[in-house]
Amino acid sequence: MTGITIGRRGALLGAAGAVSSFAIGGKAFSQSNPVVFGALPPLTGAGGPYGPAMLRAIQGVVEQANAAGGIKGRQIRLVFEDDQTNPDAGVRGARKLIDVDRVSALMGTWASSVTTAVAPLCWENRVPLFTVSGADSITLLPHQGHIFRTQPNSRLQIETASNWLIGKGAKRVFHMAAQSPFAQSSQDVMTERFRAGGGAVSGFIVYEREKTAFRSEVDQIMRSRSDTVMLNGYLPDVTILLRELFRAGFDGRRFTFAYAAPPSVFQSLPNEVTNGLTTFQPSPDLDSPAFNRLKAAFGNAEVDPYSAQVHDHASMAILAAAQAGEVTGTAIRDNVRKICQGDGEKVDNVTDGLRLIAAGRAVNFEGASGPCEFDERGDIRGTKFRYDIAEGGRFRMLELA
């Protein structure tokens, strides 16, 4: 496993390393041939605010499964690498997990650029990839059924966001997009939706994420007479943009993805800069027993949608292997839909699912993120969205729809 320097996430990562290397659920690996699953979350980089919690959610499911006897009596070994929110690091991590650790499934990729780079390695080696990345292009790749995406694709997200903004009276929206696999497709969808809603995208700029200043771009926004700015980037660049928009005196709506402005944004910017910022994100099933158990396991802290989704990644991979009676990547791929969309008995946790499958009964898994039903391309069929507004250094939920 890749060594990780102890720092502000040291306690979590140290515990994670111990789990992956020696024991899970307090049980040492007594069998010589455990089932091996891999995780590739963003423990550092732009996705760093989410990766450690994602890894913790996956580990929790593995612990539960091992406590229940594992898969057909075989314990599960979880190994992980940090993709650093970087495609090159993601490929290196995936190669190690696939070629050295011989994982039967890979889960937890976050950034679309990382998933795009890693996906060919997965389908070429017949390893199912469970991801929370949103770019439309990902499931258009020739993945031969090896990709399962629990995050709504970018078209559905941008359509939903555009319709919400139109409903709130937005007429002229300036689109600032970081260079990414979904920048242009997002622009196309926004243009389509605002034109149909009687508005317009008043400007569109694709920028490099490493920029440290956006003075000329903000000048263009100010000249555009826009009532809304869509900040389609990541935390480091969105933080800079918010500061520069405030200094320029922009008084319109600032709207962004929740992953681009997590609660940690309040540590970098004063309240006067963040007040009024609106965020949106796919929402977990807040009323489900699975979500509430995950929240309790996290000490009743806020559970982000990615942690809820990877909780379900691990559950689906384990239950699919149990349903198949074998742990090859092909067997897992072919059995995912059998355990999460059908007429089986509804289950919301891996323990009950394993018990029912062992008894020869069909299951229909619905997890912390909600129902896990995939279309023919591997895209999740739908979800709810949550909208929050920044007020006084914290987010307040506006709407769940």
Buried (B, 14 or more C-beta within 10 A) or exposed (E): BBEBEEEEBEEBBEBBBEBBEEBBBEEEBEEEEBBBBBBBBBBBBBBBBBBBBBBBBBBBBBBBBBBBBBBBEBBBBBBBBBBBBBBEBBBBBBBBBBEEBEBBBBBBBBBBBBBBBBBBBBBEBBBBBBBBBBBBBBBEBEBEBBBBBBBBBBBBBBBBBBBBBBEBEBBBBBBBBBEBBBBEBBBEBBBBBBEEBEBBBBBBBBBEBEBEEBEEBBEBBBEBEBBBBBBBBBBBBBBBBBBBBBEBEBEBBBBBBBBBBBBEBBEBBEEEBBBEBBBBBBBBBBEBEBBBBBBEBBEEEEBBBBBBBBBBBBBBBBBBBBBBEBBBBBBBBBBBBBBBBEEBEEBBBBBBBBBBBBEEEEBBBBBBBBBBBBEEBBBBEEBBBBBBBBEEBEBEEBEEE
